[in-house]
Amino acid sequence: MPESIRKYNRNRRILQWALLSIVVITIALGWRYPWLGFSVPIVMIMGIIGGIFNGRYICGNLCPRGGFFDRVMAPLSPQKSIFEFLRRMTLRWIILAALMGFMIYRLSKNPISWHHWGYTFWVMCVITTSIGVILGLLVHQRMWCSFCPIGTLQSALGGQKNALQIDTEKCVSCHLCEKACPFGLSILRHRESGVVNEPDCLKCSECVIVCPKNALSFPSKQTR
């Protein structure tokens, strides 16, 4: 494994541990200090903007809740397969519209109160994180991410950018990459084309790290 990839993975894990504290503190204290709830729209905006340039990179590397799922929930999860129907875009757009509609409705109840806005964001964070934790304990730690509204937007805006590359001459179809993928994506079905056309790829490089033949890589400089 190239030293650059090893260093990237180490830094990613450290950063995720640091970032997950944001979601823990927000949930634990947001009811008392509503201004903490504004971390929610900040992360949402960051994810949407990041999605334009590099798909779900933010989700896989810089999302506080994603870090919580990867670092805290993964050891507690049974690691079952994510339900495929939850990956369908039609259902995901419906969920996005429903959650955004509910949030806008709640905010409209008192549109000039920052206290109310912060509390509303906190409530949304508690509800969605609770769903994610339950699904993580029952099925897979990243199951929430399969239909996360912001993840859906990231996938739609730039999911095809900087796609994972497969060196077909080096790949031996050992399936270690798919076992390491925190999202359970079917990487080897793209072996023939050499380009993993998966809009939901988190670009976390976990698959790159475990590949014994160094057959996987990203075209961007994200792992350098």
C-alpha positions in Angstrom: 0.0 0.0 0.0 1.4 3.4 -0.9 2.4 5.5 2.1 0.2 8.3 0.9 -2.9 6.1 1.1 -1.9 4.9 4.5 -1.5 8.4 5.8 -4.8 9.5 4.2 -6.6 6.7 6.0 -5.0 7.5 9.3 -5.9 11.2 9.0 -9.4 10.4 7.9 -10.0 8.2 11.0 -8.6 10.9 13.3 -10.7 13.6 11.7 -13.9 11.4 12.0 -13.3 10.9 15.7 -12.9 14.7 16.1 -16.0 15.5 14.0 -18.3 13.0 15.6 -18.2 15.0 18.8 -20.2 17.7 17.0 -23.3 15.4 16.6 -22.8 14.0 20.2 -22.6 17.5 21.7 -25.5 18.8 19.6 -27.8 16.0 20.6 -26.8 16.0 24.3 -27.0 19.8 24.9 -29.1 21.2 22.0 -32.3 21.1 24.1 -30.6 23.5 26.6 -28.6 25.5 24.1 -30.6 25.7 20.9 -27.9 27.6 19.1 -26.0 24.3 18.9 -28.8 23.2 16.5 -27.4 25.5 13.8 -24.6 22.9 13.3 -27.2 21.0 11.4 -27.8 23.5 8.6 -24.1 24.2 8.4 -23.3 20.5 7.8 -26.2 20.3 5.3 -24.9 23.3 3.3 -21.4 22.0 3.4 -22.6 18.6 2.1 -24.6 20.1 -0.7 -21.8 22.4 -1.9 -19.3 19.6 -1.6 -21.6 17.3 -3.6 -21.4 19.6 -6.6 -17.6 19.1 -6.8 -17.0 15.6 -5.6 -20.2 13.6 -5.0 -20.5 12.0 -1.6 -17.0 12.8 -0.5 -18.3 15.0 2.4 -20.6 12.2 3.5 -17.7 9.7 3.6 -15.0 11.9 5.1 -16.3 15.1 6.8 -19.8 14.4 7.9 -20.0 14.4 11.8 -22.8 11.8 11.8 -21.1 9.7 9.2 -18.0 9.7 11.4 -20.2 8.6 14.3 -21.6 5.7 12.3 -18.2 4.6 11.0 -16.3 4.9 14.3 -18.9 4.3 17.0 -21.7 2.3 15.4 -19.7 0.0 13.1 -18.4 -2.2 16.0 -21.9 -2.5 17.3 -23.6 -3.3 14.0 -24.4 -6.8 12.7 -23.1 -5.6 9.3 -26.0 -7.1 7.3 -26.7 -6.0 3.7 -28.3 -2.6 3.3 -31.8 -3.0 2.0 -31.7 -2.4 -1.8 -35.1 -0.7 -2.0 -33.8 2.1 0.2 -31.2 2.9 -2.5 -33.9 3.6 -5.1 -33.9 7.3 -6.1 -37.7 7.6 -6.3 -38.1 6.6 -2.7 -35.2 8.8 -1.7 -36.6 11.9 -3.3 -39.9 11.2 -1.5 -38.1 11.0 1.8 -36.1 14.1 1.0 -39.3 16.1 0.2 -41.1 14.8 3.3 -38.2 15.6 5.7 -37.5 19.0 4.2 -41.2 19.8 4.1 -41.6 18.9 7.8 -38.5 21.0 8.7 -39.8 24.1 6.8 -43.3 23.6 8.4 -41.7 23.6 11.8 -39.6 26.6 11.1 -42.6 28.6 9.8 -44.2 28.3 13.2 -42.0 31.1 14.5 -39.9 32.3 11.6 -38.3 35.2 13.4 -37.0 33.4 16.5 -33.5 32.1 16.3 -34.2 30.1 19.4 -37.1 28.3 17.7 -35.0 27.7 14.6 -32.1 26.2 16.6 -34.5 24.0 18.6 -36.2 22.8 15.4 -32.8 21.8 13.9 -32.0 20.0 17.1 -35.2 18.1 17.0 -34.5 17.1 13.4 -31.0 15.9 14.4 -32.3 13.9 17.3 -35.0 12.2 15.2 -32.9 11.3 12.2 -29.9 10.2 14.3 -32.1 8.0 16.4 -33.4 6.4 13.2 -29.8 5.9 12.0 -28.7 4.4 15.3 -31.7 1.9 15.4 -31.0 0.9 11.8 -27.3 0.6 12.6 -27.9 -1.7 15.6 -30.4 -3.9 13.6 -28.9 -4.0 10.1 -25.9 -1.8 9.1 -24.2 1.3 10.5 -24.5 3.2 7.3 -28.1 2.2 6.5 -29.4 5.7 7.2 -26.9 7.1 4.7 -28.5 5.0 2.0 -31.5 7.4 2.0 -30.2 10.4 3.8 -31.7 13.5 2.1 -28.3 15.4 1.9 -26.6 12.2 0.7 -29.2 11.9 -2.0 -28.5 15.5 -3.2 -24.8 14.8 -3.2 -25.3 11.7 -5.3 -27.5 13.5 -7.7 -25.3 16.6 -8.0 -21.9 15.0 -8.5 -22.0 11.3 -7.9 -20.4 10.6 -11.2 -17.3 12.8 -10.5 -13.9 11.4 -9.6 -15.2 7.8 -9.8 -13.1 4.9 -8.4 -10.8 3.4 -11.0 -10.0 -0.3 -11.4 -6.8 -1.5 -13.0 -8.2 -4.6 -14.7 -4.7 -6.0 -15.2 -4.0 -6.0 -11.5 -7.4 -6.9 -10.1 -7.8 -10.6 -9.1 -11.4 -10.3 -8.1 -10.7 -11.2 -4.5 -13.8 -9.2 -3.3 -11.8 -7.7 -0.3 -12.8 -4.3 -1.6 -16.5 -5.0 -1.4 -16.1 -6.4 2.1 -14.3 -3.2 3.2 -16.8 -0.8 1.6 -18.8 0.8 4.4 -21.7 1.2 2.0 -21.8 -2.3 0.7 -21.4 -1.3 -3.0 -20.9 -3.8 -5.7 -17.4 -2.7 -6.9 -16.4 -5.7 -9.0 -19.4 -5.6 -11.3 -17.6 -2.6 -12.8 -14.4 -4.5 -13.3 -14.7 -4.9 -17.1 -15.2 -1.1 -17.7 -12.5 -0.2 -15.2 -14.7 2.7 -13.8 -16.9 2.1 -10.7 -20.0 4.0 -11.8 -21.6 4.2 -8.3 -23.0 7.6 -7.5 -23.3 6.7 -3.9 -19.6 5.9 -3.5 -18.5 7.7 -0.3 -14.9 8.1 -1.7 -13.6 7.0 1.7 -10.7 4.9 0.2 -11.4 1.9 2.5 -11.5 -0.3 -0.6 -8.3 1.2 -1.9 -6.5 0.4 1.4 -7.4 -3.3 1.5 -6.7 -4.1 -2.1 -3.7 -6.4 -2.1 -2.7 -5.6 -5.7 -3.1 -1.8 -5.5 -5.6 -2.1 -8.3 -7.9 0.6 -7.1 -7.4 4.4 -7.2 -9.2 7.7 -7.4 -8.4 10.1 -10.2 -8.4 13.1 -7.8 -5.7 14.2 -5.4 -7.9 13.4 -2.4 -5.6 10.6 -1.2 -2.3 12.3 -1.9 
